[in-house]
Amino acid sequence: MILNKRCLTIKNKLTLADLEVGDHAVIKGFSDVPMSLKLLEMGLIPETKIEVESLAPLGCPVNIKIGDYMLSLRKSEAATVKISI
């Protein structure tokens, strides 16, 4: 769990990039409008539940499970996805 990181970022809103392996979240929106279209097309729909499956050693890519499929995102892309825990 990333409890300490969550406490620090709670005021700034959490993003998908803040999560660690095994964390669950719900997508709430996007902070980058041009990127949001690409992410929506990949299945990152608001109110969808996600789970972080794995992270590369340097944090990029972020591998998440959405429904019955896996998706890999760059950390910069994940940082534009607003979430709630």
Backbone as numpy.savetxt, mean C-alpha at the origin, in Angstrom:
# Nx Ny Nz CAx CAy CAz Cx Cy Cz
4.57 -5.99 13.19 3.72 -4.80 13.19 4.60 -3.55 13.19
4.06 -2.49 12.67 4.81 -1.25 12.61 4.16 -0.21 13.51
3.88 -0.58 14.72 3.16 0.29 15.63 3.85 1.64 15.80
5.15 1.66 16.03 5.85 2.93 16.21 5.81 3.78 14.95
5.99 3.17 13.80 5.92 3.91 12.54 4.52 4.44 12.33
3.51 3.66 12.69 2.12 4.11 12.54 1.86 5.32 13.41
2.35 5.30 14.65 2.15 6.43 15.55 2.78 7.70 14.98
3.93 7.56 14.36 4.61 8.71 13.78 3.93 9.22 12.53
3.34 8.34 11.74 2.76 8.76 10.46 1.26 8.94 10.51
0.63 8.71 11.65 -0.83 8.77 11.73 -1.34 10.16 11.35
-0.60 11.21 11.71 -1.02 12.56 11.37 -0.87 12.82 9.88
0.08 12.16 9.25 0.35 12.37 7.84 -0.40 11.39 6.94
-1.24 10.57 7.51 -1.97 9.52 6.80 -1.03 8.41 6.35
-1.44 7.21 6.58 -0.64 6.05 6.19 -0.75 5.79 4.69
0.35 5.25 4.15 0.34 4.82 2.76 0.75 3.36 2.71
0.55 2.75 1.59 0.93 1.36 1.39 2.43 1.16 1.62
3.23 2.15 1.36 4.68 2.06 1.55 5.08 1.97 3.03
4.18 2.33 3.94 4.46 2.30 5.38 4.28 0.91 5.99
3.65 0.00 5.27 3.33 -1.31 5.82 4.52 -2.26 5.76
4.45 -3.29 6.59 5.46 -4.34 6.61 4.80 -5.67 6.25
5.61 -6.68 6.06 5.12 -8.01 5.68 4.10 -8.51 6.71
2.97 -9.00 6.19 1.92 -9.53 7.05 0.86 -8.53 7.45
1.11 -7.23 7.22 0.12 -6.21 7.58 -1.05 -6.24 6.60
-2.22 -5.95 7.14 -3.46 -5.86 6.35 -3.93 -4.41 6.36
-4.59 -4.00 5.30 -5.10 -2.63 5.22 -6.24 -2.58 4.21
-6.89 -1.41 4.18 -7.96 -1.14 3.22 -7.56 0.11 2.44
-7.65 0.04 1.14 -7.30 1.18 0.28 -8.36 2.27 0.46
-7.90 3.51 0.67 -8.81 4.63 0.87 -8.76 5.65 -0.26
-7.68 5.70 -1.00 -7.57 6.67 -2.09 -6.14 6.80 -2.55
-5.89 7.90 -3.28 -4.58 8.12 -3.88 -4.16 9.57 -3.70
-2.86 9.81 -3.61 -2.36 11.17 -3.46 -1.83 11.73 -4.78
-1.66 10.89 -5.79 -1.13 11.31 -7.09 -2.18 10.99 -8.15
-2.83 12.03 -8.66 -3.93 11.82 -9.61 -3.47 11.12 -10.89
-2.39 11.54 -11.56 -1.97 10.83 -12.77 -1.65 9.35 -12.51
-1.01 9.05 -11.38 -0.66 7.67 -11.04 -1.91 6.86 -10.67
-2.94 7.52 -10.15 -4.12 6.80 -9.68 -4.81 6.01 -10.78
-4.83 6.51 -11.99 -5.45 5.78 -13.10 -4.74 4.45 -13.34
-3.42 4.49 -13.35 -2.63 3.27 -13.53 -2.91 2.28 -12.41
-2.95 2.77 -11.17 -3.18 1.90 -10.01 -4.60 1.33 -10.01
-5.56 2.13 -10.40 -6.94 1.63 -10.51 -7.03 0.52 -11.55
-6.35 0.68 -12.68 -6.35 -0.34 -13.73 -5.70 -1.63 -13.26
-4.77 -1.54 -12.29 -4.10 -2.72 -11.76 -4.92 -3.39 -10.65
-6.06 -2.81 -10.29 -6.93 -3.43 -9.30 -6.90 -2.81 -7.92
-6.21 -1.71 -7.75 -6.19 -1.04 -6.45 -7.40 -0.11 -6.35
-8.52 -0.71 -6.05 -9.79 -0.02 -5.98 -10.05 0.41 -4.54
-10.50 1.66 -4.31 -10.82 2.06 -2.94 -11.80 1.09 -2.26
-11.57 0.89 -0.97 -12.32 -0.03 -0.10 -11.96 -1.50 -0.31
-10.92 -1.77 -1.10 -10.43 -3.13 -1.30 -9.45 -3.49 -0.20
-9.57 -4.70 0.34 -8.64 -5.17 1.37 -7.38 -5.71 0.71
-6.24 -5.40 1.32 -4.96 -5.86 0.81 -4.12 -6.43 1.95
-3.12 -7.22 1.59 -2.16 -7.75 2.56 -0.77 -7.69 1.94
0.21 -7.24 2.72 1.59 -7.19 2.23 2.17 -8.60 2.37
2.53 -9.20 1.26 3.07 -10.56 1.23 4.58 -10.58 1.41
5.28 -9.66 0.75 6.74 -9.64 0.88 7.27 -8.28 0.45
8.48 -8.01 0.92 9.21 -6.80 0.54 10.61 -7.22 0.10
11.11 -6.60 -0.91 12.49 -6.85 -1.30 13.41 -6.28 -0.23
14.65 -6.75 -0.15 15.56 -6.31 0.90 15.71 -4.79 1.01
15.67 -4.08 -0.06 15.78 -2.62 0.00 14.42 -1.93 -0.02
13.33 -2.71 0.12 11.99 -2.15 0.21 11.27 -1.96 -1.11
11.90 -2.32 -2.20 11.28 -2.15 -3.49 11.59 -3.37 -4.34
10.63 -4.10 -4.85 9.20 -3.80 -4.87 8.47 -4.26 -3.60
7.25 -3.77 -3.49 6.33 -4.18 -2.44 5.37 -5.16 -3.09
5.28 -6.38 -2.57 4.40 -7.40 -3.14 3.17 -7.51 -2.25
2.00 -7.26 -2.85 0.76 -7.29 -2.07 -0.22 -8.30 -2.67
-1.10 -8.77 -1.81 -2.16 -9.67 -2.24 -3.47 -8.89 -2.24
-4.12 -8.92 -3.39 -5.43 -8.27 -3.55 -6.38 -9.35 -4.04
-7.34 -9.69 -3.22 -8.26 -10.75 -3.60 -7.50 -12.04 -3.83
-7.56 -12.57 -5.05 -6.91 -13.85 -5.35 -5.67 -13.70 -6.24
-5.09 -12.49 -6.31 -3.88 -12.34 -7.12 -2.84 -11.49 -6.39
-1.60 -11.59 -6.87 -0.48 -10.86 -6.31 -0.13 -9.70 -7.24
0.33 -8.62 -6.64 0.72 -7.44 -7.40 2.01 -6.88 -6.81
2.95 -6.52 -7.67 4.20 -5.90 -7.23 4.19 -4.44 -7.63
4.54 -3.58 -6.68 4.59 -2.15 -6.91 5.94 -1.59 -6.52
6.37 -0.56 -7.21 7.54 0.18 -6.78 7.17 0.90 -5.48
8.16 1.17 -4.65 7.89 1.86 -3.40 7.31 3.25 -3.67
7.76 3.90 -4.72 7.23 5.23 -5.07 5.75 5.15 -5.45
5.34 4.07 -6.10 3.92 3.87 -6.44 3.12 3.58 -5.17
3.68 2.71 -4.32 3.00 2.35 -3.07 2.80 3.57 -2.17
3.71 4.52 -2.24 3.62 5.72 -1.40 2.47 6.63 -1.80
1.89 6.42 -2.97 0.75 7.24 -3.40 -0.60 6.64 -3.02
-0.58 5.42 -2.47 -1.82 4.73 -2.10 -2.13 4.98 -0.64
-3.20 5.75 -0.37 -3.62 6.03 1.00 -4.39 4.82 1.53
-4.15 4.47 2.79 -4.77 3.29 3.38 -5.29 3.58 4.78
-6.11 2.67 5.27 -6.47 2.64 6.69 -6.24 1.22 7.18
-5.96 1.11 8.44 -5.63 -0.19 9.02 -6.88 -0.80 9.64
